[in-house]
């Protein structure tokens, strides 16, 4: 019986023999088969007890390992390159912060001093104008007709003066003859007296005529000025930011506007007078003083730090908001700064 069992065990062991050639071809998988064979033999030796099978872990190909390791290395390389290329942040200055808007100290809606119909508008939005440049014309036809009438009266007054002077010359000669005849007792004293009265009357008329000419001179000058008021000129150099009227509309500086009646031709801004108006909490106003350095940032250009300074602190407070208005002036003008832009400012504390 023992021989039979030994023969069975021998045949089983032979069936479990390992081919060394296949081990060299299968590589690491042979180790797993050896482990299974050892476990099976031990189980049989123990009389058919529980058998533990050690399942080998699948081998990972070397190419997979290489592929998985390559992205990690490249990621680390990219990260190192990103860290090197990252820009260094500029430390923001310390100080009181506030917000406000860009405003212009010199801004005007240009109009005429008289009421009239617009015949010509010479500017558009964005146009740069010089002081005294013509922006628009009003209809001055009636004013020019009045000027022609006054100038005609002026010419008539001058002609009257010339006539009076001629009459004066004749009256002097008559007076001289009357005086000579009276000395010879040929003429009477009455003729001398009448001739003298006539000359004095002409002198008075000449004085009145000269005064009339002076009055007409003033009327002519006034009418020229009135015609000039039909021309709308720029009061200062700047940029037109709004065109408020069109040809054919009525321009009236005393009107409330609406319909075809306008109160202004264009809105003009002096870009050199731009500044920032900010509201500072009245509890923090002690940290602000005239001339203090300021750093401004426009919402339109968040990466642009603009140097500025405190121009003035308005000496009054807003009771409703408990704030005080501060004017901040730019150190240098720049074409990118425009009216009504939102801005944030930092009042740099001394020593920062």
C-alpha positions, 0 to 999 in steps of 0.5 A, a space after each residue: 500500500 505504501 508502494 502504491 502511494 509512493 508511486 502515485 506521489 512520484 507520478 504527480 511530481 513528474 507531472 509538476 516538473 518544470 521546463 527550464 527552457 520555458 522559464 528562460 522564455 517566460 521570464 519572471 512568470 516561472 517564479 510564480 509556477 514554482 511557488 504554486 508547485 511547492 504549495 501543492 506538494 506541501 498540501 499533498 504531504 499534509 494529507 490533503 489539507 487546505 492548500 494555499 495558492 500564491 497568485 503571482 502579481 502581474 509583471 509590469 512591462 518595462 516600457 510601461 514603467 518608462 512611459 509612466 516615469 517620463 511625464 513625471 520627469 517632464 512635469 517636474 522640468 516644466 514646473 522648474 521652468 515655470 518657477 524660473 520664468 514667473 515675474 517677480 511681483 512688485 510689493 504694493 506700497 503701504 498706506 491709506 486706500 481710497 477710490 474715486 473718479 477722474 475729473 477735469 478742473 476745466 470743463 465747459 459746455 460752450 454756448 453763445 451769449 445770444 439766441 440764434 439759429 445754428 447755421 454751421 458746426 465745425 467740430 466733432 467729438 474727439 477734435 482738439 481745438 485751440 483757445 479762440 478757435 471757431 466751433 460754430 456759427 449762428 445766423 447773423 443775417 439780421 444783425 448784418 442788415 442792422 449794421 449796414 443801416 447804422 453805417 449808412 447813418 454814420 456816412 450821412 452824419 459825416 456828410 452833414 458835418 462837411 456841409 456845416 463846415 462849408 456853411 461856416 466858411 460862408 458865414 465867416 466871409 459874410 461876417 467879415 464883409 458886414 464888419 468892413 461895411 459897418 466900419 465905413 458907415 456903409 453897412 449897419 450894425 444889424 447886418 454884423 449882428 445877424 452874420 455873427 449869429 448865423 456863424 454861431 448857430 453853425 458852430 453849434 450845429 457842427 458840435 451836434 453833428 460831431 456828437 451824432 457821429 461819435 454816437 454812430 461810431 459806438 453803434 457801429 462798434 456795438 453792432 460789430 460786437 453783436 455780429 461777433 457774438 453769432 460766432 461760438 469760439 473755444 474759451 480754452 484749448 482742449 478736446 471736444 468730448 460731446 457735440 450737443 447741437 446740430 445745424 438748424 437748431 435754436 441755440 439759447 443760453 437762457 433756455 432749459 433745452 429740449 426739442 430744437 432748442 439747445 443751451 450749448 454747442 459742444 462740451 470742451 475738456 482741458 485734458 491737462 487739468 485732469 485729476 482724481 477726486 476721492 472721498 476719504 473717511 473723516 476718521 482717516 483724514 489725519 493720514 492725508 496731507 497736502 503734497 503727500 505722495 500718492 500711487 493711483 491705479 485706473 480700473 482700465 489699466 490695473 497693471 499701470 501704477 501712476 505717480 501722483 500727489 495730494 493737490 488739496 483737501 476740501 475743507 468741508 465734510 459730507 454729513 450723510 457719508 461722513 467723508 471728506 473730498 480730496 483732490 489728487 493731481 497727476 505728476 505727468 499727463 498721459 493720453 490714456 487718462 480720460 474723464 470719468 474713469 474709475 480709479 483707486 489711490 493709495 496715500 503713501 505714508 512717509 518713510 514707505 
